[in-house]
Amino acid sequence: MKQVKLFESRVQERELLETHIRMRAANAAPLRILEAGCGRNWPLELAGIEYSLVGVDTNEKALEIRKTQIGDLDEVIVGDLRTVEFEEGTFDVIYNSFVLEHVVDARKVLDNFHKWLKPSGILIVRIPDRDSVYGYFTRTMPFFVHVMFARHVKGFRQAGRPGFGPYPTYHEPVVSRRGMHEFCQDNDCLLMEEYGQGYYLEWPGLASRLMRLFVATASLISLGNLPWRYNNLTYIVQKDGGDLPGQEKRPNRNVAESHG
């Protein structure tokens, strides 16, 4: 596969996602957006466009926090993304951020997303790459290490408590660059954007240099099979069946060619 493009900041990443949603809004208003796996708040700024936001999550405590403290969801559903039911072609946008790595049979969830999207609807997926240095160590470390790291290194004092991450992970093969490319090929989808988070090594002081040395060395030991310049991946995938305003229809073979 070609070398992945890198985001240099969270702001750059957020702006790209917002731009694509606004492009979709130009062709369908109001938008119906599914936040598939809810965080504690909606991270994107979409002022000026009409949309309704549906939130689905299995974690009742997290949903209750979102519902009572934030109150930005138009519809709240406690449910499993593998089994919850929506009619085919329900949503213009599906946003799924760091959820698939926590799911057994994650491919089933992606297949559901494809079914629930309207023609030319867009799927935004953010995942760790299980085949990166970061992903390798994340999926091989015991869960309690994740909790301790979040509490004592990242400073998230509530980490691991009800309603707060981190949550147990499985990192199935689809949770990777190769897995996402295969999903797009199998469903004849258009892979519009693929980026890695290149800013994950921005730690203060000496910690940044030590971490960079560690992951670069691990990649070298793996003979380059585990990339280290990014940890997480962001995808924007368009369901086949229509074009966005101002966008020429590109043949789906481009998705296959991106493996080269």
C-alpha positions as CSV (number, residue, x, y, z in Angstrom):
1,M,0.0,0.0,0.0
2,K,1.0,3.6,-0.5
3,Q,2.5,5.5,2.4
4,V,-0.4,7.0,4.4
5,K,-0.8,10.7,4.6
6,L,-0.4,12.2,8.1
7,F,-2.5,14.7,10.1
8,E,-0.2,17.1,11.9
9,S,-2.8,18.2,14.5
10,R,-6.3,17.5,15.9
11,V,-7.5,20.8,14.4
12,Q,-6.5,19.7,10.9
13,E,-8.3,16.4,11.4
14,R,-11.5,18.0,12.7
15,E,-11.6,20.5,9.9
16,L,-11.3,17.8,7.2
17,L,-14.2,15.8,8.8
18,E,-16.4,18.9,9.1
19,T,-15.7,19.9,5.5
20,H,-16.9,16.5,4.2
21,I,-20.0,16.7,6.2
22,R,-20.8,20.2,5.0
23,M,-20.3,19.0,1.4
24,R,-22.9,16.3,2.1
25,A,-25.2,18.9,3.7
26,A,-25.2,20.9,0.4
27,N,-27.0,18.0,-1.2
28,A,-29.3,16.8,1.6
29,A,-30.8,19.0,4.4
30,P,-31.5,18.4,7.1
31,L,-28.8,15.7,7.6
32,R,-29.6,12.6,9.6
33,I,-26.3,11.7,11.4
34,L,-25.7,8.5,13.4
35,E,-23.0,8.7,16.1
36,A,-22.3,5.0,16.3
37,G,-20.8,4.5,19.8
38,C,-21.2,7.7,21.8
39,G,-18.4,9.7,23.4
40,R,-19.0,12.2,26.2
41,N,-19.6,14.9,23.6
42,W,-20.0,15.5,19.9
43,P,-16.6,16.6,18.7
44,L,-17.4,18.4,15.5
45,E,-18.5,21.9,14.9
46,L,-21.4,22.0,12.4
47,A,-22.9,25.4,13.0
48,G,-25.0,26.7,10.1
49,I,-26.3,23.4,8.8
50,E,-29.4,21.5,9.8
51,Y,-29.0,18.1,11.2
52,S,-30.4,15.6,13.7
53,L,-28.1,13.5,15.8
54,V,-28.9,9.9,16.8
55,G,-26.6,8.3,19.4
56,V,-26.2,4.5,19.9
57,D,-24.2,2.8,22.6
58,T,-24.3,-0.3,24.8
59,N,-23.0,1.6,27.8
60,E,-26.1,2.9,29.6
61,K,-24.0,4.9,32.1
62,A,-22.1,6.7,29.3
63,L,-25.4,7.5,27.5
64,E,-26.9,8.8,30.7
65,I,-23.9,11.1,31.2
66,R,-24.3,12.3,27.6
67,K,-28.0,12.8,27.9
68,T,-28.1,14.6,31.2
69,Q,-24.9,16.6,31.1
70,I,-24.5,17.5,27.4
71,G,-28.0,17.1,26.0
72,D,-27.0,17.3,22.3
73,L,-28.6,14.0,21.1
74,D,-31.9,14.2,19.4
75,E,-32.4,10.4,19.9
76,V,-30.7,8.1,22.4
77,I,-30.6,4.3,21.8
78,V,-29.1,1.8,24.1
79,G,-28.1,-1.0,21.8
80,D,-25.4,-3.1,20.2
81,L,-24.2,-1.9,16.8
82,R,-24.2,-5.6,15.6
83,T,-27.9,-6.1,16.3
84,V,-29.6,-2.8,16.6
85,E,-32.0,-2.2,13.7
86,F,-32.4,0.7,11.3
87,E,-34.1,0.7,7.9
88,E,-31.8,0.5,4.9
89,G,-30.7,4.0,3.7
90,T,-31.6,5.8,7.0
91,F,-28.5,8.1,7.5
92,D,-26.6,10.7,5.4
93,V,-23.6,10.4,7.7
94,I,-22.4,7.8,10.1
95,Y,-19.6,8.8,12.6
96,N,-17.8,5.9,14.3
97,S,-14.8,7.0,16.5
98,F,-12.6,4.4,18.2
99,V,-15.3,1.9,18.7
100,L,-14.5,-1.0,16.3
101,E,-11.5,-2.1,18.2
102,H,-13.8,-2.8,21.2
103,V,-16.1,-5.1,19.2
104,V,-16.1,-8.8,18.5
105,D,-17.2,-9.3,14.8
106,A,-16.4,-5.7,13.9
107,R,-16.9,-6.5,10.2
108,K,-20.6,-7.1,11.0
109,V,-20.8,-3.5,12.3
110,L,-19.2,-2.1,9.1
111,D,-21.6,-4.1,7.0
112,N,-24.5,-2.6,9.0
113,F,-23.1,0.9,8.4
114,H,-23.0,0.3,4.7
115,K,-26.7,-0.9,4.8
116,W,-27.8,2.0,6.9
117,L,-26.2,4.7,4.7
118,K,-28.2,6.4,2.0
119,P,-26.8,6.3,-1.5
120,S,-23.7,8.7,-1.6
121,G,-23.8,8.9,2.2
122,I,-20.5,9.0,4.0
123,L,-19.0,6.9,6.7
124,I,-16.4,8.4,9.0
125,V,-14.3,5.8,10.8
126,R,-11.5,6.4,13.3
127,I,-9.6,3.4,14.5
128,P,-6.2,2.4,15.8
129,D,-4.2,0.4,13.2
130,R,-3.6,-3.0,14.8
131,D,-0.7,-3.5,12.4
132,S,1.2,-0.4,13.6
133,V,3.8,-0.4,16.4
134,Y,1.3,1.4,18.6
135,G,-1.5,-1.1,17.7
136,Y,0.7,-4.1,18.2
137,F,1.6,-3.2,21.8
138,T,-1.9,-2.0,22.5
139,R,-3.5,-5.3,21.6
140,T,-0.9,-7.4,23.3
141,M,-0.8,-5.6,26.7
142,P,-3.2,-6.7,29.5
143,F,-6.2,-4.5,30.0
144,F,-5.2,-3.3,33.5
145,V,-2.1,-1.8,31.9
146,H,-4.4,0.4,29.6
147,V,-6.2,1.6,32.7
148,M,-3.1,2.4,34.7
149,F,-1.6,4.2,31.7
150,A,-4.7,6.3,31.2
151,R,-4.8,7.2,34.9
152,H,-1.2,7.8,35.8
153,V,0.4,8.8,32.5
154,K,-2.4,10.6,30.7
155,G,-3.9,11.9,33.9
156,F,-7.5,10.7,33.4
157,R,-8.4,10.1,37.0
158,Q,-11.7,8.5,36.2
159,A,-10.3,6.0,33.7
160,G,-11.8,2.5,34.0
161,R,-14.8,3.7,36.2
162,P,-18.4,3.2,35.0
163,G,-19.1,5.4,32.0
164,F,-15.4,6.1,31.3
165,G,-12.8,4.5,29.1
166,P,-10.6,2.7,28.4
167,Y,-12.7,-0.3,27.5
168,P,-11.6,-3.9,26.7
169,T,-10.3,-4.2,23.1
170,Y,-10.1,-7.0,20.6
171,H,-8.5,-5.5,17.5
172,E,-9.9,-7.8,14.9
173,P,-8.2,-7.9,11.5
174,V,-10.6,-5.4,9.9
175,V,-9.4,-2.8,12.4
176,S,-6.4,-2.0,10.2
177,R,-5.4,-0.3,6.9
178,R,-5.7,-3.6,5.1
179,G,-9.0,-4.4,6.7
180,M,-10.5,-1.1,5.7
181,H,-9.3,-1.3,2.1
182,E,-10.8,-4.8,1.8
183,F,-14.1,-3.6,3.2
184,C,-14.2,-0.8,0.6
185,Q,-13.4,-3.2,-2.2
186,D,-16.0,-5.8,-1.1
187,N,-18.7,-3.2,-1.0
188,D,-17.7,-1.2,-4.0
189,C,-17.3,2.0,-1.9
190,L,-15.2,5.0,-2.7
191,L,-12.3,5.6,-0.3
192,M,-12.3,9.4,-0.2
193,E,-9.8,10.0,2.6
194,E,-7.2,8.0,4.5
195,Y,-5.0,9.7,7.1
196,G,-2.9,8.6,10.0
197,Q,-2.5,10.6,13.2
198,G,1.1,11.8,13.0
199,Y,0.9,14.0,16.1
200,Y,0.6,11.1,18.7
201,L,4.3,11.4,19.6
202,E,4.0,15.1,20.7
203,W,4.8,14.4,24.4
204,P,6.5,17.1,26.6
205,G,10.2,17.2,26.8
206,L,12.4,14.1,26.9
207,A,9.3,11.8,26.9
208,S,8.7,12.6,23.2
209,R,12.2,11.7,22.1
210,L,12.3,8.5,24.2
211,M,8.9,7.4,22.8
212,R,10.0,8.2,19.2
213,L,13.1,6.2,19.7
214,F,11.2,3.2,21.1
215,V,8.6,3.0,18.3
216,A,11.1,3.6,15.6
217,T,13.3,0.8,17.0
218,A,10.4,-1.5,17.3
219,S,9.5,-0.9,13.6
220,L,13.1,-1.6,12.6
221,I,13.1,-4.9,14.5
222,S,9.9,-5.8,12.7
223,L,11.7,-5.2,9.4
224,G,9.3,-2.4,8.7
225,N,6.2,-4.5,8.9
226,L,4.9,-2.4,11.8
227,P,4.8,1.3,10.8
228,W,5.6,3.8,13.6
229,R,4.9,7.3,12.2
230,Y,1.3,7.2,13.1
231,N,-0.9,5.3,15.6
232,N,-4.5,5.9,14.6
233,L,-6.3,6.0,11.2
234,T,-9.1,8.2,9.9
235,Y,-11.3,7.2,7.0
236,I,-14.0,8.9,5.0
237,V,-15.8,6.4,2.8
238,Q,-18.6,7.2,0.4
239,K,-21.3,4.6,-0.3
240,D,-21.7,4.0,-4.0
241,G,-24.8,5.3,-5.7
242,G,-24.3,9.0,-6.1
243,D,-21.9,12.0,-6.2
244,L,-21.4,14.9,-3.9
245,P,-21.8,18.4,-5.3
246,G,-18.9,19.4,-7.5
247,Q,-17.3,16.0,-7.3
248,E,-16.7,13.8,-10.4
249,K,-17.5,10.2,-10.0
250,R,-14.3,8.3,-9.7
251,P,-14.0,4.6,-10.7
252,N,-14.0,2.3,-7.7
253,R,-10.8,0.6,-9.0
254,N,-9.0,3.5,-7.3
255,V,-9.6,1.8,-4.0
256,A,-7.9,-1.3,-5.2
257,E,-5.0,0.7,-6.8
258,S,-4.3,2.3,-3.4
259,H,-2.8,-1.1,-2.3
260,G,0.1,-0.5,-4.6
